[in-house]
Amino acid sequence: MGENLQNSEKNKKYDIIVVGGGPAGYVAAIRAAQLGASVAIVEKDMLGGTCLNRGCIPTKHYLQNAKRIEEIRSLKTHGILLSDESFSLDMQQIVASKNEVVSTLTTGVEGLLQSYGVEIFRGEASVHPDRSVMFGSQKFFADNIILATGSTAVRLPIEGTSSKRVLTSDEILDLAEIPKSLTI
């Protein structure tokens, strides 16, 4: 896992510090390390960012399941007859399967970063004009700082959006039951 922030060397200097471990951040960190730079990356949540954890990958996993269901339904047009065309969904297993895919990919991103010698820090960063970056109580310096802080789900200040029935894109991907109806 990531390096413990409290045990890091004080005032360590890097060629590049990347703030944000999503697709832009981790790719930049890897490429810089490939080119010989000393690189650190800081991520306050999960490596892989929104895309890997709560966006592209989870939704593509669900889309693949929907395609499988559609394939089963279309088998008779290809001469394949099933004796029973009914099925049910185990949403808890579907969510667990999605989480396993996400975990595999985020672990892979971490392994790639480590294999190129990128130092990984977990926590929130603040950037200062003297080209320093604070990780917790530690101050690190860099010749270059890449800000790749990504995106987060927000609730718009619209009446009714604070209801438990209004879900963000993060929350909807972990539903344990299929809603009877859904408006997007």
N, C-alpha and C positions, 0 to 999 in steps of 0.2 A: 504494500500500500504506500501512500504518500509519506513523505518525510515529516517527522514531528517538528512543528514550527518552533517549539520552545527549545529544542536541542540543536537548532541550526547555528552555524557560525554567525556572530554579529558582524555587520558591515561587509558581508561578502559581496564581491563584484562579479557581474556576468556581462557577456557581450550583449545578450538580449534577455529581457524578461517579458513573458507573454502573460497578460492578465485575461484569463478566460480559457477554458479547456474544451470548448465546442469544436465543430469542424474547422472553423477558421483558425482558432488558436492552436489546436494540437497539430494541424498540418503545418502551420508556420513554424512551430517549435521544432518539429521533426526535420523540416527542410533546412532550417538554420543550423541545426546540429549536424546534418549531413554535410553542410558546407564548412564545418569546422568551428562554429561558434560555440561558446559556452552558454548554455540556455537553461533558464528556469521557467516553470509555468506554475501559475497559481489558479486554483479553481475552488470556488466556495461551495459548489454542489457536487455533481457527478461529472467525471470526464465524459466527453462525448456530447455534452450540451443538450439542448432541446431536441435536436434532430434524433440523436441516438436514444435518448431516455423517454421523451414525451411527445415526439413528433413523427418524423418520417418513418422510422423503423417500426414503432408499435402500430402505426396505422397501416403500414404495408403488411404487417403480420396479420392483422384483422382482415384486410382486403384479400389476402391469400386464402383465408378460411372461407370468405364469401364466395370466392371463385371455385373452391372445392365443392361447396354446396351446389352452386349453379351447374358444375360439371355432372354431379350425381343426378340432378334433375333432368339434364339433357341426354342422359345415356340411352333412353328408349328411342330417340331420333337416330341413334347409331346402331339400333338393333340389339341393344343390351337391355334386357328386361330384369328388373329386380322384383323379387317376390313381395317385398315390403318396402315402399318408398318413404316411410316415415322415419324421422330422426329427431333427436333432441340435442340441445347444446348444454354443455357443462361449463358455464361461464367462469367458475372458479378455476377449472383446468385451463381454459383458454387464457385467462389472465396470467396464470402461473407459467404457461408456455411462452407468452409474450415476455414476461419478466426474465425468463431463462435466456431467451434470445438477446434481450437488452444487456443482461449481465455478461454474457459471453462476449459481446461486442465491446462493452466498456472495459472489460478486463483486457481485451486485445489492444485497445487504444493505450491503456496504461503500460502494457508490456512493450509496445512499440516505442513509447516515449522513453522508457527505461533502457531499452536496447540501444538507443542512440545517445544515452548519457544525459538526457534532459532531467533535471531535478524537479520533482513534483512537490508542490506545497498545497496543502488543503486549508482553506480559510479565505477570508475576505481581504482584499488588497486595497491600499490607497496609494495613489501616485502623487509625487511631490515635484515641484519645479526643479529641484537639484538632481533630477534623474534618479531619485530614490523611490523605492516601493516598500511600503510597510506591510508586513505579514504579521498580524498580531502585534507583539511587542518588538519584533525583529525588523531592522532596517537593512535593505539590500540596495545595491547600486547597479545601474546598467548603462551601457553606452546607448542602447536603444530599448524602447519600451513599445510593445505592440498591445493595443487595447482591442480585445476581441470578446467583449463581454456578453454578446448574444442577446437573447430575448427571454422574457418571462410572461406568463399569462397574467392578465390584469382584469379586474372587474370594472367596467365602465360605470361612471356615476349616473346611472339611469335607474329610475324608480323600479323596484322589483328585482334587480340583479343581485341583491343580497340574500334572496330566498335560497333555501337549501335545494330547491328544484332547478336552480340555474347553475350549470356546471361549466367550469373552464375546460379547455382542451386537456389540461393535466388530469383533472378529476374524472372525466368521462372514460378515459382509457383504463381505469381500474374498477369500473362497475362490475359488481358480482352478479347482477341480473340484467336481462335485456328489458329496457323500458317498453311499456305497451305502446307508447307513442313518443316521438322525439321531434323537436323543431330545432333547426340549426339556423 
